[in-house]
């Protein structure tokens, strides 16, 4: 994938993200993770990375970063 296509995809995803201070990035594939990470950077949002995908852990991270 070229830079122009990647940038367009990241900007398109950024436009669809909710207006919040932070978001969880639970992507398992490297390309999807990077795309989500860049989209969050474009919006100026924090990228939250829980230490596991266990529901209790994800809930804990979300509660620590409300909104």
C-alpha positions as CSV (number, residue, x, y, z in Angstrom):
1,X,0.0,0.0,0.0
2,X,1.3,3.4,-0.9
3,X,1.6,6.4,1.4
4,X,-1.2,8.3,-0.3
5,X,-3.6,5.5,0.0
6,X,-2.6,4.9,3.7
7,X,-3.0,8.6,4.5
8,X,-6.4,8.7,2.8
9,X,-7.6,5.6,4.8
10,X,-6.3,7.0,8.1
11,X,-8.0,10.4,7.4
12,X,-11.3,8.6,6.5
13,X,-11.1,6.5,9.7
14,X,-10.3,9.6,11.8
15,X,-13.4,11.4,10.5
16,X,-15.5,8.5,11.7
17,X,-14.1,8.2,15.2
18,X,-16.2,9.5,18.1
19,X,-15.2,12.9,19.6
20,X,-13.5,11.6,22.7
21,X,-10.2,12.2,24.4
22,X,-9.0,8.6,24.0
23,X,-9.9,5.3,22.3
24,X,-9.0,1.7,22.8
25,X,-6.9,0.1,20.0
26,X,-7.7,-3.6,20.1
27,X,-6.5,-4.4,16.6
28,X,-4.6,-7.6,16.3
29,X,-3.3,-7.2,12.8
30,X,-0.3,-4.9,12.5
31,X,-1.7,-3.0,9.5
32,X,-5.0,-2.4,11.2
33,X,-3.3,-1.4,14.4
34,X,-1.1,1.1,12.6
35,X,-4.1,2.6,10.7
36,X,-6.1,3.0,13.9
37,X,-3.1,4.5,15.7
38,X,-2.4,7.1,12.9
39,X,-6.2,7.9,12.8
40,X,-6.1,8.7,16.5
41,X,-3.0,10.8,16.1
42,X,-4.7,12.8,13.3
43,X,-7.5,13.5,15.7
44,X,-5.2,14.3,18.6
45,X,-6.6,11.4,20.7
46,X,-4.8,9.1,23.1
47,X,-4.4,5.5,21.9
48,X,-5.2,3.2,24.9
49,X,-3.5,-0.2,24.8
50,X,-4.7,-2.5,27.5
51,X,-2.3,-5.3,28.5
52,X,-4.8,-7.9,27.4
53,X,-8.1,-8.3,25.6
54,X,-9.8,-9.9,28.6
55,X,-13.2,-8.2,29.2
56,X,-12.3,-7.3,32.8
57,X,-9.1,-5.6,31.7
58,X,-10.7,-3.7,28.8
59,X,-13.5,-2.5,31.2
60,X,-10.9,-1.4,33.7
61,X,-9.0,0.6,31.1
62,X,-12.2,2.2,29.9
63,X,-13.2,3.2,33.4
64,X,-9.8,4.8,34.0
65,X,-10.3,6.9,30.9
66,X,-14.0,8.0,30.9
67,X,-15.4,9.9,28.0
